[in-house]
Amino acid sequence: MPLGFLLSRHSFVQRGSTCIHYWLATPEGPAKLVIEGERPVFMVKVADRTQVAEALAGVPYDWEQLDFQTFGREEAAWPTLQREGYARAHVRASSGRP
């Protein structure tokens, strides 16, 4: 893979999964890196699990405890939205509804 300078990043939902496009400046010219079919993830404090469950009510997700801590030295977890739930969470977030 060529080395390059990151020019832009764009992510979006495509057929129920996350798609990410990166444009790089390389010595050979612009290069596009495409990552498809990824599940969206985010990290939260384990102490906030109840609030996460409330925010994701009705949206299928998996909960994975991580072996590291936040910058505040609190245990972290990784809720991953299942493919069928991502579109519902995305629409809800876009509409501003909780």
Phi and psi in degrees as a GROMACS rama.xvg file:
@    title "Ramachandran Plot"
@    xaxis  label "Phi"
@    yaxis  label "Psi"
@TYPE xy
-71.8444  148.778  PRO-2
-81.7259  148.667  LEU-3
-163.984  177.173  GLY-4
-103.217  130.994  PHE-5
-70.9203  121.854  LEU-6
-94.6136  -43.3427  LEU-7
-157.938  162.72  SER-8
-140.228  134.843  ARG-9
-139.998  129.191  HIS-10
-126.047  149.074  SER-11
-159.998  168.685  PHE-12
-92.9809  129.769  VAL-13
-135.458  117.924  GLN-14
50.6172  43.6303  ARG-15
79.48  9.31241  GLY-16
-137.599  166.243  SER-17
-81.6727  136.962  THR-18
-124.518  131.904  CYS-19
-124.637  130.363  ILE-20
-114.893  130.469  HIS-21
-117.582  136.262  TYR-22
-108.361  128.574  TRP-23
-117.935  145.644  LEU-24
-95.5846  119.625  ALA-25
-121.072  165.668  THR-26
-58.2748  -26.1811  PRO-27
-88.4567  -1.78839  GLU-28
116.516  -175.935  GLY-29
-63.2329  143.063  PRO-30
-133.085  138.219  ALA-31
-107.528  127.244  LYS-32
-109  124.492  LEU-33
-117.597  128.037  VAL-34
-117.921  119.675  ILE-35
-122.189  157.621  GLU-36
76.2108  20.6124  GLY-37
-88.7132  147.774  GLU-38
-87.0119  137.131  ARG-39
-69.4475  140.253  PRO-40
-133.839  157.888  VAL-41
-153.292  158.483  PHE-42
-113.563  142.288  MET-43
-139.003  163.749  VAL-44
-72.4862  138.607  LYS-45
-57.6558  -35.3079  VAL-46
-61.0202  -19.8792  ALA-47
-96.0967  13.8313  ASP-48
-57.645  -40.1744  ARG-49
-61.6955  -44.8323  THR-50
-65.4097  -37.1403  GLN-51
-63.81  -45.2772  VAL-52
-60.2992  -40.0441  ALA-53
-65.9956  -43.1524  GLU-54
-66.8901  -30.8551  ALA-55
-101.198  19.0741  LEU-56
-53.0542  125.579  ALA-57
84.9222  -2.02948  GLY-58
-108.692  120.394  VAL-59
-66.6654  130.598  PRO-60
-151.089  161.649  TYR-61
-111.071  150.526  ASP-62
-118.347  122.273  TRP-63
-125.657  120.469  GLU-64
-72.7191  138.062  GLN-65
-103.292  158.768  LEU-66
-92.5989  32.063  ASP-67
-144.035  172.918  PHE-68
-118.978  163.722  GLN-69
-71.8454  175.166  THR-70
-61.4186  -24.5992  PHE-71
-87.0507  11.4752  GLY-72
66.2617  31.8541  ARG-73
-104.191  147.09  GLU-74
-60.8994  142.658  GLU-75
-116.004  153.891  ALA-76
-134.392  165.058  ALA-77
-129.156  89.3567  TRP-78
-76.6147  126.43  PRO-79
-113.318  127.477  THR-80
-75.0778  134.039  LEU-81
-74.0045  152.364  GLN-82
-50.4614  -45.3752  ARG-83
-70.1382  -19.9606  GLU-84
-90.6566  -18.4783  GLY-85
-64.2717  -43.8964  TYR-86
-61.696  -40.3497  ALA-87
-64.8372  -43.1125  ARG-88
-66.5318  -38.5065  ALA-89
-65.2098  -43.4425  HIS-90
-64.5615  -42.7838  VAL-91
-62.8207  -43.4192  ARG-92
-66.4554  -39.5631  ALA-93
-66.9604  -31.645  SER-94
-83.0682  -10.4167  SER-95
82.161  2.45454  GLY-96
-80.1902  146.377  ARG-97
